[in-house]
Amino acid sequence: MDYIIMQFKFRLLLTIGIIFYSLAAFSSSASSSQGKHFEKIMIIIFENMSYVDIKHAPIFKKLIADTGYDVDEEGARTTLNQTQIHDSNIGHALFTSYYNNHSGGIIPTRPSQPNYLAMTSGSTHGVIDNNIHDLKVDNLANELIDAGISWKVYAEDLPDPFVLSTRTNSQIKLYKDSCFMGATFPSNDGYKRKHEPFISYVSIQENYCKNIVNSAHLNDDLDTKMPFVSFYIPNQLNDGHNGGLLEGIAHANAFLSKMMGANPQTGELLPDAARAPLQKFMSQGGLVVIAFDEPSATALDQSMYMLLMGRMVNSGAYPNHANEHSPICYPAAHEQIKYLNDSNGTYQARRCNHYNLLKMIEANYGLRSLHPKNTSSGYKYAYALDQYVPVLWKYSNHTKKQS
């Protein structure tokens, strides 16, 4: 009898062990699962410049050259120039039909804040200013949290939480559960809440303030473990917002050159470029997205600079010089009948915007999609930015694992 009991106990313990092992393996697999085309992504957002404004700034110009194409003043591809491609394994892809018409039609969405909301929650939510808004809406961070995918925002000049006992009464009013809720810090050249959208989502304010950090933490994370999805928000100087147009271009060029490890006068990589943040991120298999929130203040219908770079990217211009591999970002206008039009009408098939970037992130990680109650028709109809340009990617992580 004792032998039978011992056998039963052994088998029970063995079964429990197998169950725990399986759960642990599943958990580990879920937390380290790769996306379809890129494992990690970092989006860096600049301010208020059209493509024609920024394309001659040395580092921005060099990144265009690394796509292997010459382009004209309006960003159209003129000739294939493979000799310009940098001799690294990093690919560079330029999207030359990228706009910010987040209410339909061709009218740019202004001012800044609604563009950031569109990029991260699929709607401008009726916001038409840069004032503080606390929004109870679904958002990209919620999707990532539900999928168990790590994310973080690196914001320049964002104050780290003060110890409560050291705060003044005025400082306490700027915080909620360790979230900095203020509009500006420490000055107009520094952090701006209007450019950091996740703090405007109540679900993030209440539970995930720790995911919004000062950009000084980026280097530590690059040396340890980066989140799967990250946004880098420069301050008002580095994003090119403050000053006149030429001053803004100079600031943006200097900042991106530093992040790339490049000479700001030429755009060429420096000998120690491998130590620069974006180079380190890409060496770890990360995809970098260089984007602008909106075109210049005087622009009525101008495209914006949009460039993707990483080991998984095929260098090129999309569409190319022969008008091939053209992104299709929306169905034809006559097919946009399922949902009510946004305020400026239907979306044109070949005019991409921040909704398409958001859809690309969702598709890559297999996210659930945003709740339809709070999203615009522009989001609902949008195709992923890469959906109709499969040649953009050198490989998918799924096929890479099998090979």
N, C-alpha and C positions, 0 to 999 in steps of 0.2 A: 504493500500500500504506500509506504513511504517513497518507494522508487517511482511509483505512478505520479504521486504528488510532485516530486522533484521534476519529473519530465514535463508535467503540466506547467509548472512555474517557469521552467527553462523556455518552453515554447511560447508562453505568454510574454516573457521578457524579450525574446527574440522578435516576436511580432511587433511589440511596442517600439523596439529599436529600429526596425525597418520602417515603421510609420514615421518616426521622428526624422530618420535619415532622409526619407523621401520628401518630407515637408521642408527640411533644411535645404535640400538640393533644389527644390522648386523655388524657394525664396531667394537663394543665391542666384539662380538662373534669371529670375524676374528682375532682380536689382542690377544685374550686370548685362542684361539683354541689349543687343545692338539694334540700332535703327536699320531701316531697309537700305539706305544709301550712305548715311553718315551716322557715326556713333554719338558724336558730340557736335554741338553747334554754338557759336557765339555771334550775336548780332550787335553791331556797333552802329549807332544812329547819329548822323550829323544833321545840321539844321539849315533850312531856308536857302538852298542853292539848287539851281537847275543844272542839268548835265553840262550845258554850254559854259556855265560859270566856272566849274571846278575841274574840267577835263585837262586844262593846261597846267594845273598845279603839279609840281614834279612827281610826287609819289603817286598821285591819282593817275597821272599820265603814264607813268612807268607800269602801273598795274594794267592799264588798258593795253599797252604794248605787249605785255606778257600774255595776252590772249592770243597773239599771233595775227592781229588785224590792224590795218590802218582805218581810221574813221574820219569823216568830214566834220565840218563845224556843227552840224546838227546831230551828230552821233551815228549817222548812217554808215554802214560798212562799205568801203570803197575797194580795197584790195586785200588779198590774203598775203601776209608777210610773216611766214613761219620763222624767218631768221631772227625775229624779235623775241621769240619765246625764251624765257629764262631757262637756263640749263639745270633746273632742279626738278624734283618729282612733284612739285606743287602745280596744280592746274588753276587757271584763271578764266572765269566765264563772265562776260559782260552782257547784261540784259538792257537793250537799248530802247525798249518800249515800256518803260515803267513810270507810272504816274501816281497821283494821290486823289483820284476822284472817288472818294468814299461815300458819296451820296448819289452816285450815278452820273450819267452824262460825261462832260469833259471839264467841268469846273473844278479847280483845285479845292481841296478841303482846307480851311483855315479857321483859327490860328493853329498853333502846334498841337495842343493837347488832344483834340479829337483824332488826329492822325495816330498818335500813340495808343489811344484806346482802340481804334480800329484794328491796329496791328496785333493787339493782345486779347481782344474780346469780341471781334467780329461785328462791331457797330460803333458809331460815334455817340450813341445813346442820347442824341439831342444836344450834346454839349457843343456850344459855339463860342466858347471863351477859354481863358487860361485860369479861371478861378478854381478854388478848391471844391471838388465834388467827391462825395462818398457814395459809391455805387454798389448796390446789391445785385450784381449781375454775374453770370457765369464768365469764366475767363480761362486763358491758356494755363495759368498756374493751377487752377482747379483740375483741369484735365490731366496735367502731369502728375499731380498728387494722387488722383484716383488710379492712375496707371502705375504708381510706384516709381516714377521717373524723377530723378533729382533735378533741381533747378535753382538758380540764384541770379540776383541782380547785383552788379557791381556799379555803384554810383559814385562819381567823383565828388568830393567835398561833403558827402553825406555825413553828418555827425554820428559817431557811435553813441549808443545810449549812455547817458550820465547815470551815476549812482544817485538814487532818489534823494538822499540826504544832501547832495551837493547842488541840487537844482534850485534855481530861484523860482518864485511864483510864475514869472513870465515863461520860464523854460518848461515848467510842468505842463503848462497849457499846450505846448507844442508836441507833447508826447502822449501816446495811448498804448499802454502795455508794451513799452520799450520801442514802439514805432515812432519815428520822427514824423510828425504830421504837418509841420510847417511848410510854407510855400517856398522859402528861400533860406540858404545858409552857405557861407557866413555873409555873403554879399551878392550883389546882382551878377557878379562874374562867376559865382560858385554854383552850388546845387540848386536845381529848380524842380519842384514837385511836378510841374506840368510836363516835364520830360521823362518822368519816371512813373509809368502808368500803374504799376502793380500796387502802389500805396493807395491808389484811389478805389481799390476793390475791398469792400468791407470784409469779405471772407479771408483776405490776406491780412488785413489790419488785426483781425481778432485772433488769428492762429499761426501766422507764418512770417512775422516780422523778422525773424532770424535769417530768413532767406534774402533779405535786402540789406546789403552791407556796403561799407565804404570800399572804394576801388583798391585801397591799399592791401586788401585781403587777396587780391588776384594772384600776386606772386607766390604767396603761401600755398594757394590751391593748385597752382601750376606745378609746384614741387611735391604735392601730395596727391590729391585726387580732385579733378575738376567735375562739376556737375554735368549732366548730360546736356542740359539746355541753359544757356546763360545770355544775359543782356548786359552790355557795357554802355553806361550812360555818361558821356563826358560832361564836364562843367560847361558853363555858357561861353567860355573862351575857346576851349578845345573843340567844341562842336561847331564852331564857326558862327555862332549866333550873334555875339556882341560886336559892336563896331560897324564900320561900313563894309561893303561887299569885299573890297580888296583886303581889308584887315581880317575879315572873317576867313577868307580863303587862306591867308598866310597862317592864321592860328590852326585851322584844320589840317593844313599840310604839315606843319611842324609836329602836331600831335600824332597824326597817323605815321609819319616818318619815324618817330620815336617808338611807337608800338610795333613797327615793322623792322626796326633796326636798320633804317635807311638814311642816306644822306639827304637832308631836306632840300638841298640845292639841286640835286640831280635825280633823286629817287632811287639811286643804285644802293644795293645792300652794302653795309659796312662789314669789315672783317669779323666783328663780333656779333653779327646779326642773329646768330643762333640763340643768343641769350635774351633777345627781345620777346616780349609777351606773346605776340601773335605767332612768331616763328616757333616758340615752344609749344603753343597750343596746336598748331598744325602738325608739328613733328609727332604729336601724340594721337594723330588721326582726326583732329578737329576740323570742322568746316567753319570758315569765317565769312560772315555776310557784312558787306559795307553798304549801308543804306542812308538815305536822307528822308526826313519826315515830310518835306514839302519843297516845291521849287521856289525860286526867288520871289520876293514880295510883289514885283512888277510883272511876273510871268502869268499869262492867261492860259496857255496851253503848251507847256514845255515839259519834256521828260526829265527824269531824275537819274542820277548815277546809281546803278545797282550792280554790284560785283560780288561774285562768290569765288572763294579760293580754298583749296585744300587738296590733299593727295587723291581724293576720290573724284575730282573734277576733271573733265576733258576741256582743255583750253580752247577757247573759241568765242565768237560773238553770236548771240541768239536774238534774232535770226542772223545768218551769216551773209557774206557779200553776194551770194546768189539767191538771197531771200529764202534759204532753206532753214530747217530747224527753227521755225518761228513759233514762239510760245502762243498757245491758244489759252486764254485765261477765262473766257466766258462763252456760254452758248450764244448762238445767233439771237438777235433782238427779238425775233418773232417767236422764239422758244422760251423767252422769259415771261411766261404768263401764269406760272403757278403761284407766285407771290406778288404782292403789291409792289409797284416800283418805289424805289427810294426817291427822295424829293427832286432830284435832278434827272430822273428818267432811267432808261436802261443802260446797261454796261456794254461797251464795245468789246468784241471778241479778242482783239489783239492789243488791248490797253490793260496791262497788268498793274496791280497795286498791292497795298499791304495785306489785303484779304488773301491774296494768292500766296504770299509768303507764309502767312499763318496756316493756310491749308497745306502747304508743303511740309511744315513742321508736324502738323497733325498726322498726315499720311505717312511720314517717315517712321513715326513711333507707334502708329496704329492707335491713335487716341480716339476717344468716343465721339468727338465733335461737340461743339457748344450747344447749349440748350436753345432750341429755336425761338423760344419766347422773347429773348433779348437780343437776337441777332438781326442784322439788316438783310435785305435781299441781295446786296452786294456780296455778303459772306455766303449766303445760302446757295447762290448760283455759281460762286467762284470755283474754278478748278485750281488744283495745286500748281504752283509756279512751274514745276518741272514736269507736269503730267504729260504734256505733248512734246516734250523734248528729251526722250530717254537717252539720246546720245550725250546729254550733259554729263552722265555718270560713267566713270571708267568701269565700275563694277557695283554690284549690290553686295551687302554684307552677307546675305544668304548664299549667293553663289560663291562668294569668296570662301565661306566656311566649308562648302562642299568640295572645292577644288583642291 
